Amino acid sequence: MKTIALYLSLLVSSFVYAGHHEDGEVSKNIATAKAGYDAFNSGDMEAWRAVQAENAIWTIQVGLPYTGTYIGPAAVEAGIFAPIGKMWPEFHVDPIGFYESGDTVFVHVHMTAEGLDTQSIHMIKIKDGKYVAFQPFDDSAAMLEAAKP
């Protein structure tokens, strides 16, 4: 019983403290995460690069053609963004919600493109106002089904 009580208290405390802010207040980490999405969606790659650490590690799950680990903004642009632009014309990522736990921000997103309409969770680790790690948990089956050859 003590194990269950301890587990429940830890579970409840994580919900109480993770991302807790006053009404209308946004943490620095969430502001940084949002700035990355805003820049990407507007096509402002200079602004997107400004919130990426020089050695940011982006890890793409198994199942997508660009699966792997990419280090640094240039590698992400060439290895991830370039194929995305070709595979999914009009690709857009709309954040639905931002959830913070320590230095990690989880972003619930709605992704759309020609033939694509799906949701995902992205995990971003932020340090000193920069993305230092990014990992999406995308619906690779839906994405591949909608991909253009």
C-alpha positions as CSV (number, residue, x, y, z in Angstrom):
1,M,0.0,0.0,0.0
2,K,2.9,2.4,0.7
3,T,4.2,1.9,-2.8
4,I,0.8,2.8,-4.3
5,A,0.5,5.9,-2.0
6,L,4.0,7.0,-2.9
7,Y,3.3,6.5,-6.7
8,L,0.0,8.4,-6.4
9,S,1.6,11.3,-4.5
10,L,4.4,11.5,-7.1
11,L,1.9,11.4,-10.0
12,V,-0.2,14.1,-8.5
13,S,2.8,16.3,-7.6
14,S,4.0,16.2,-11.2
15,F,0.7,17.5,-12.4
16,V,0.5,20.2,-9.8
17,Y,4.0,21.5,-10.4
18,A,4.7,20.8,-14.1
19,G,4.2,24.0,-16.0
20,H,2.4,25.8,-13.2
21,H,2.2,29.6,-13.9
22,E,-0.1,32.4,-13.1
23,D,-3.0,33.1,-15.6
24,G,-1.6,34.6,-18.8
25,E,2.0,34.0,-17.7
26,V,4.2,32.0,-20.1
27,S,7.5,30.5,-19.0
28,K,10.8,31.3,-20.8
29,N,11.0,27.7,-22.0
30,I,7.5,27.7,-23.5
31,A,8.2,31.1,-25.1
32,T,11.3,29.6,-26.7
33,A,9.4,26.6,-27.9
34,K,6.7,28.7,-29.3
35,A,9.2,31.0,-31.1
36,G,10.6,27.9,-32.9
37,Y,7.1,26.9,-34.2
38,D,6.2,30.5,-35.1
39,A,9.4,30.9,-37.1
40,F,9.1,27.5,-38.9
41,N,5.5,28.2,-39.8
42,S,6.3,31.6,-41.2
43,G,9.2,30.3,-43.1
44,D,11.6,32.6,-41.2
45,M,14.6,30.2,-41.0
46,E,16.9,32.9,-39.6
47,A,14.5,33.3,-36.6
48,W,14.2,29.5,-36.3
49,R,18.0,29.1,-36.2
50,A,18.1,31.8,-33.5
51,V,16.4,29.5,-31.0
52,Q,18.5,26.4,-31.9
53,A,21.7,25.6,-30.0
54,E,24.6,25.2,-32.3
55,N,24.8,21.5,-31.3
56,A,21.1,20.9,-30.9
57,I,20.3,17.2,-31.3
58,W,17.2,16.3,-33.3
59,T,16.2,12.6,-33.2
60,I,13.6,11.3,-35.6
61,Q,11.9,8.0,-34.8
62,V,12.0,4.9,-36.8
63,G,9.5,4.7,-39.6
64,L,10.1,7.9,-41.6
65,P,12.5,8.1,-44.5
66,Y,14.7,10.7,-42.7
67,T,14.9,8.6,-39.5
68,G,18.1,9.3,-37.6
69,T,19.9,11.8,-35.4
70,Y,20.8,15.3,-36.7
71,I,23.2,17.7,-34.9
72,G,22.9,21.4,-35.5
73,P,20.5,23.6,-37.4
74,A,22.1,23.1,-40.8
75,A,21.8,19.3,-40.5
76,V,18.2,19.6,-39.5
77,E,17.4,21.9,-42.4
78,A,19.1,19.6,-44.9
79,G,18.2,16.2,-43.4
80,I,14.7,16.8,-42.1
81,F,13.1,20.0,-43.4
82,A,14.2,19.5,-47.1
83,P,12.5,16.0,-47.3
84,I,9.4,17.2,-45.5
85,G,8.9,20.0,-48.0
86,K,9.1,17.5,-50.9
87,M,7.0,14.7,-49.3
88,W,4.2,16.9,-47.9
89,P,3.5,20.0,-49.9
90,E,2.1,22.9,-47.8
91,F,3.3,21.2,-44.6
92,H,2.2,23.1,-41.5
93,V,2.5,22.4,-37.8
94,D,0.0,24.2,-35.5
95,P,0.6,23.9,-31.8
96,I,-2.5,23.0,-29.8
97,G,-0.9,23.2,-26.3
98,F,2.5,23.6,-24.6
99,Y,3.2,21.6,-21.4
100,E,6.3,22.1,-19.3
101,S,8.2,19.8,-16.9
102,G,11.6,21.2,-15.8
103,D,13.7,21.9,-18.9
104,T,11.4,19.9,-21.2
105,V,8.4,21.3,-23.1
106,F,5.9,18.9,-24.7
107,V,4.0,20.3,-27.6
108,H,0.7,18.9,-28.8
109,V,0.5,19.7,-32.5
110,H,-1.8,19.4,-35.4
111,M,0.1,18.7,-38.6
112,T,-1.5,19.3,-42.0
113,A,-0.3,19.2,-45.6
114,E,-1.7,18.1,-48.9
115,G,-3.4,14.8,-48.0
116,L,-2.2,14.9,-44.3
117,D,-4.2,15.7,-41.2
118,T,-2.8,14.2,-38.0
119,Q,-1.8,15.1,-34.5
120,S,1.5,14.5,-32.7
121,I,3.5,15.2,-29.5
122,H,6.9,16.8,-29.8
123,M,9.4,16.9,-26.9
124,I,11.8,19.8,-26.7
125,K,14.6,20.2,-24.2
126,I,15.6,23.8,-23.7
127,K,18.7,25.3,-22.1
128,D,19.6,29.0,-21.9
129,G,16.8,30.0,-24.2
130,K,17.7,27.5,-27.0
131,Y,16.5,24.1,-28.2
132,V,19.2,21.6,-27.2
133,A,17.2,18.5,-28.2
134,F,14.0,17.8,-30.2
135,Q,12.2,14.5,-30.7
136,P,8.8,14.1,-32.3
137,F,6.4,11.2,-31.7
138,D,4.6,11.4,-35.0
139,D,2.1,9.1,-36.6
140,S,4.5,7.8,-39.2
141,A,1.9,5.5,-40.8
142,A,-0.4,8.5,-41.5
143,M,2.5,10.6,-42.7
144,L,3.8,7.9,-45.1
145,E,0.4,7.3,-46.5
146,A,0.1,11.0,-47.3
147,A,3.6,11.4,-48.6
148,K,4.2,12.3,-52.2
149,P,6.7,10.2,-54.2
